[in-house]
Amino acid sequence: MGASKDTIVVNANVEMTTRSLQTIVENAKKKVGRDEKGFYRVDTADKVSEMISRFLLEKDFEGYVMNYE
């Protein structure tokens, strides 16, 4: 994810709406589809992490924390 920036992975508890989490799970399932046994093979926790990380990079979280008071 962070090919152009120096990044690290931080494990944190993040508060979000239940609707946000439900939508992430629904979209992840749609994207991967069911396997031959009818199961979804997707790690939704990884998808949450991926989406939050992308959001932080795109919305300049680094700039935000540099100016935080």
C-alpha positions as CSV (number, residue, x, y, z in Angstrom):
1,M,0.0,0.0,0.0
2,G,2.7,2.5,0.9
3,A,5.0,2.1,-2.0
4,S,5.7,5.9,-2.4
5,K,5.8,6.7,1.3
6,D,7.8,5.4,4.3
7,T,5.0,3.6,6.2
8,I,4.6,1.1,9.1
9,V,1.7,-1.0,10.2
10,V,0.1,0.1,13.5
11,N,-2.5,-2.0,15.3
12,A,-5.2,0.2,16.8
13,N,-8.8,0.1,17.9
14,V,-10.9,2.2,15.6
15,E,-14.4,3.4,16.3
16,M,-16.7,3.4,13.2
17,T,-20.4,3.1,12.6
18,T,-21.9,-0.3,12.2
19,R,-23.2,0.7,8.8
20,S,-19.6,1.4,7.7
21,L,-18.5,-2.0,8.8
22,Q,-21.5,-3.8,7.2
23,T,-20.8,-2.0,3.9
24,I,-17.2,-3.0,3.9
25,V,-18.1,-6.6,4.5
26,E,-20.9,-6.6,1.8
27,N,-18.6,-5.0,-0.7
28,A,-15.7,-7.4,0.0
29,K,-18.1,-10.4,-0.4
30,K,-19.4,-9.0,-3.7
31,K,-15.8,-8.5,-5.0
32,V,-14.5,-12.0,-4.2
33,G,-17.7,-14.0,-4.7
34,R,-18.4,-17.5,-3.4
35,D,-16.0,-20.4,-3.8
36,E,-16.9,-23.8,-5.1
37,K,-18.4,-24.8,-1.7
38,G,-20.5,-21.6,-1.5
39,F,-18.3,-19.8,1.1
40,Y,-16.8,-16.4,0.9
41,R,-13.0,-16.5,1.3
42,V,-12.1,-12.9,2.3
43,D,-10.5,-11.5,5.4
44,T,-12.8,-8.6,6.2
45,A,-10.5,-7.4,8.9
46,D,-7.8,-7.0,6.2
47,K,-10.3,-5.0,4.1
48,V,-11.1,-2.7,7.0
49,S,-7.4,-2.1,7.5
50,E,-6.8,-1.6,3.7
51,M,-9.7,1.0,3.5
52,I,-8.6,3.0,6.5
53,S,-5.0,3.0,5.4
54,R,-6.0,4.2,1.9
55,F,-8.2,6.9,3.4
56,L,-5.5,8.2,5.7
57,L,-3.0,8.4,2.8
58,E,-5.4,10.0,0.4
59,K,-6.7,12.5,2.9
60,D,-3.3,13.6,4.1
61,F,-3.4,12.3,7.6
62,E,0.3,13.2,8.0
63,G,-0.5,16.9,7.2
64,Y,-3.4,16.7,9.7
65,V,-1.2,15.4,12.6
66,M,1.6,18.0,11.8
67,N,-0.9,20.8,12.4
68,Y,-2.8,19.1,15.3
69,E,-3.3,21.3,18.4
